Amino acid sequence: MLNSLKPVSSTEYIVLFILCFVCFLIGWFFAKRYYRRKYKSDLAACQKENERLTRIKQEFKPAVTSLAEGEVAGNGIKAIKTRGRSGAAVSQDPSDTTEKKQEKPKLNFSSFGRADESHKDDLKKISGIGPFIEQKLNEIGIYTYEQISRFQKEDINTVTELIEFFPGRIERDDWVKQAADLNKKK
């Protein structure tokens, strides 16, 4: 069977190459034309949507930039502050613009002791206390490891509320044990 096949001449290879090349060019031409049309229609749709969004933005921009608390916008929306930064409810009485203050608890220094800034320890060595929390603790009168190591459950709850820290975080990070260990090393 192999003997019956004729050898292929070089001209046949050239013709086959030219035929494949022409097919490639035809495909390339039609693909380029197809994608050019597709991208032009997509680009036109994007430009149209962009113009629509720009118009909407310009219509609402004056209302958003000039709207102060309690001021009525052009579409009748009124902004009313209902909660303060601490999460406490704010009075709805227009004459009273102050936040409703909740009575903050007082620390029982007799249970864990008093200290002043002259005896201050680096509380940031306790895991879970950063510079901000250290500052808050100092503001309420807690400066030393010894004070923290003597915290009772009531003291922990009071400190959590006073420094507005995540509830349960002092127990989870075990500040009392860490403070006791650091106090021994001191």
C-alpha positions in Angstrom: 0.0 0.0 0.0 2.8 2.4 0.8 4.4 1.6 -2.6 1.3 2.9 -4.4 1.6 6.4 -2.9 3.4 9.0 -5.0 6.0 11.3 -3.5 4.8 14.9 -3.0 6.6 17.5 -5.1 7.8 20.8 -3.7 5.3 22.7 -5.8 2.5 20.9 -4.1 3.9 22.0 -0.7 4.0 25.6 -1.9 0.4 25.5 -3.1 -0.7 24.0 0.2 1.2 26.7 2.1 -0.4 29.5 0.0 -3.8 28.0 0.5 -3.4 27.8 4.3 -2.0 31.3 4.4 -5.0 32.7 2.4 -7.4 31.0 4.8 -5.5 32.5 7.7 -5.8 36.0 6.2 -9.5 35.6 5.5 -10.1 34.5 9.1 -7.9 37.3 10.5 -9.7 39.9 8.5 -13.2 38.8 9.5 -12.2 38.5 13.2 -10.7 41.9 13.2 -13.8 43.4 11.6 -16.1 41.5 14.1 -14.3 42.7 17.2 -13.9 46.2 16.0 -17.7 46.5 15.6 -18.3 44.7 18.9 -16.0 47.0 20.8 -17.4 50.1 19.1 -20.9 49.2 20.2 -19.7 48.3 23.7 -17.8 51.6 23.9 -20.9 53.5 22.8 -23.0 51.8 25.4 -20.4 52.7 28.1 -20.2 56.3 27.1 -24.0 56.6 27.1 -24.2 55.1 30.6 -21.3 57.4 31.8 -23.2 60.4 30.5 -26.4 59.3 32.3 -24.5 58.8 35.6 -22.8 62.2 35.2 -26.2 63.8 34.8 -27.6 62.1 37.9 -24.5 63.1 39.9 -24.9 66.7 38.9 -28.6 66.7 39.8 -27.9 65.4 43.3 -24.6 67.1 44.0 -26.1 70.4 45.3 -28.4 68.5 47.7 -25.7 66.4 49.1 -23.0 69.2 49.6 -25.3 71.7 51.1 -27.3 69.4 53.4 -26.5 70.1 57.0 -27.9 68.2 60.0 -31.6 68.8 60.2 -31.7 70.8 56.9 -34.3 69.8 54.3 -32.9 68.9 50.9 -34.7 69.7 47.6 -36.3 66.2 47.5 -37.7 66.5 51.0 -35.2 64.3 52.8 -34.4 65.4 56.3 -31.2 64.3 58.1 -31.8 63.6 61.8 -29.1 62.6 64.2 -30.4 59.7 66.3 -27.2 58.3 67.9 -24.0 60.0 69.2 -20.5 58.7 68.7 -20.6 56.6 71.8 -23.9 55.0 70.7 -26.0 56.8 73.2 -29.4 58.0 72.0 -29.7 61.7 71.1 -32.8 63.7 72.1 -35.3 64.3 69.3 -36.4 67.6 70.8 -35.1 70.3 68.4 -34.3 72.7 71.3 -32.2 70.1 73.0 -29.2 69.2 70.8 -27.1 67.5 73.5 -26.6 63.8 73.7 -28.4 62.0 76.5 -25.6 61.3 78.8 -25.7 58.0 80.6 -24.3 58.0 84.2 -20.8 56.6 84.0 -19.9 54.2 86.8 -17.2 55.0 89.3 -14.2 52.9 89.9 -13.8 51.3 93.3 -10.1 52.2 93.9 -10.3 50.6 97.4 -10.4 47.1 95.8 -7.3 47.5 93.6 -5.5 50.6 94.9 -4.6 54.1 93.8 -1.5 55.2 91.9 -0.4 58.4 90.2 1.6 59.2 87.1 4.9 59.1 89.0 4.5 55.3 89.5 3.4 54.7 85.9 4.3 51.3 84.3 4.4 50.6 80.5 1.0 49.1 80.2 1.5 48.4 76.5 3.6 45.4 77.5 0.2 43.7 78.3 -1.1 41.9 75.2 -4.3 43.8 74.1 -3.3 47.2 75.4 -2.0 49.6 72.8 -1.1 53.3 73.1 -4.8 54.4 72.9 -6.0 52.0 75.5 -3.1 52.9 77.8 -4.0 56.5 77.5 -7.7 55.7 78.4 -6.6 53.7 81.4 -4.3 56.5 82.6 -7.2 59.0 82.2 -9.3 56.9 84.6 -6.5 56.5 87.1 -4.9 53.1 86.3 -1.2 53.4 85.9 0.5 50.2 87.2 0.6 46.5 86.7 -0.2 46.0 90.4 -3.5 47.8 90.0 -4.5 45.7 87.0 -3.4 42.4 88.7 -5.8 43.2 91.6 -8.9 43.6 89.3 -12.0 41.8 90.4 -15.0 41.0 88.1 -16.8 44.2 89.0 -13.7 46.3 88.4 -13.2 44.7 84.9 -16.8 45.5 84.0 -16.4 49.1 85.2 -13.1 49.6 83.4 -14.6 48.1 80.2 -17.5 50.5 80.3 -15.3 53.5 81.2 -12.7 53.0 78.4 -15.4 51.9 75.9 -13.5 48.7 75.1 -14.8 45.5 73.6 -16.8 43.7 76.3 -15.1 40.5 77.5 -11.8 41.5 75.9 -10.0 42.0 79.2 -10.9 38.5 80.3 -10.0 36.9 76.9 -6.6 38.6 76.9 -6.2 37.8 80.6 -4.8 41.2 81.6 -4.9 40.3 85.2 -2.5 37.4 84.9 -0.3 39.3 82.4 -0.1 42.2 84.8 0.7 39.9 87.8 3.5 38.3 85.8 4.9 41.7 84.7 4.6 43.0 88.3 6.8 40.1 89.5 9.5 40.7 86.9 9.6 44.4 87.8 
